[in-house]
């Protein structure tokens, strides 16, 4: 587990680099900004942008988890730089490049925030919300939506998490992984106090109703 102070320092370091990239963007120095990002990625995580963008999200996450534990720092660096690349391509009107970088950045952010108890007021959560807004016109793939269940649960937005869970199950009712995701989700909610559920605009009755729906789908 990474301590809170380290995460704050990491966010500050990333923020300083993003400020430099933004400065290049303001003067339309897009190629210089992309080269800077590539050099920074090589220096911080040992991977080039081209390589990162040539492999799938799942393959990348496996590479970032050599001993089964995600390198959260590297994951956050890559996510931030991919988002910055996406913003550059957006300003250039290159929608295809923008979309795939935003999608990969979102996946990495969601995975990192799920694995590490980062404070909800962190800039990283703000980045996730910006990416979700940027991708709102697209149908998000299952691997993103399944991670959003945990993301919204972590934020205490239990209804939103439940909505996404059943949206996924409506399309894939026989998906064992989604069923297990739902079981674990409701088990955690049942363990919470009524006050905690109420704080998330949820109730114990809603948890039990959701669990009943899940059991019907299983049958």
Residue pairs with C-beta under 8 A, 6 or more apart in sequence:
1 116
1 117
2 10
2 72
2 73
2 116
4 119
7 116
7 118
7 119
7 122
10 73
10 76
11 122
11 123
11 124
14 76
14 77
14 80
15 123
17 40
17 80
18 80
18 84
20 36
21 33
21 36
21 37
21 84
21 88
24 30
24 32
24 33
24 36
25 33
25 87
25 88
25 91
30 88
30 91
30 92
33 84
33 88
34 49
34 85
34 88
37 49
37 81
37 84
37 85
38 48
38 49
38 50
40 81
41 47
41 48
41 49
41 52
41 77
41 78
41 81
42 48
44 74
44 77
45 74
45 77
45 78
47 63
47 78
49 81
49 85
52 60
52 78
52 82
52 104
53 82
53 100
53 101
53 104
55 63
57 103
57 104
57 107
57 108
57 143
58 143
60 78
60 104
60 108
61 70
61 75
61 107
61 108
61 111
64 70
64 71
64 74
64 75
64 78
65 71
70 111
70 112
70 115
72 112
72 115
72 116
75 108
75 111
75 112
76 108
76 109
76 112
76 124
78 105
78 108
79 105
79 106
79 108
79 109
79 112
79 124
79 127
80 105
80 127
82 101
82 102
82 104
82 105
82 108
83 101
83 102
83 105
83 127
83 130
83 131
85 97
85 101
86 97
86 98
86 99
86 101
86 102
86 105
86 134
87 98
89 95
89 97
89 98
89 101
90 98
90 134
98 134
99 135
99 138
102 131
102 134
102 135
103 135
103 140
103 141
103 144
105 127
105 131
106 128
106 131
106 132
106 135
106 144
107 143
107 144
107 147
109 124
109 127
109 128
109 131
110 128
110 144
110 147
110 148
110 150
110 151
111 147
112 118
112 124
113 124
113 125
113 128
113 151
113 154
114 147
114 150
114 151
114 154
118 124
118 125
120 154
120 155
125 155
128 151
140 148
142 168
142 171
142 172
145 164
145 167
145 168
146 168
146 177
146 178
146 181
148 161
148 164
149 161
149 164
149 165
149 168
149 181
149 185
150 161
151 161
152 158
152 160
152 161
152 164
153 161
153 185
153 188
156 199
156 200
157 200
157 201
158 189
158 197
158 200
158 201
158 202
158 206
159 200
159 201
159 202
159 206
161 185
162 185
162 206
162 210
165 178
165 181
165 182
165 185
166 210
166 213
168 175
168 178
169 175
169 178
169 179
169 182
169 214
169 217
172 178
173 217
179 214
179 217
179 218
182 214
183 214
186 207
186 210
186 211
186 214
189 197
189 202
189 207
190 204
190 207
190 211
194 203
194 204
197 203
197 204
197 206
197 207
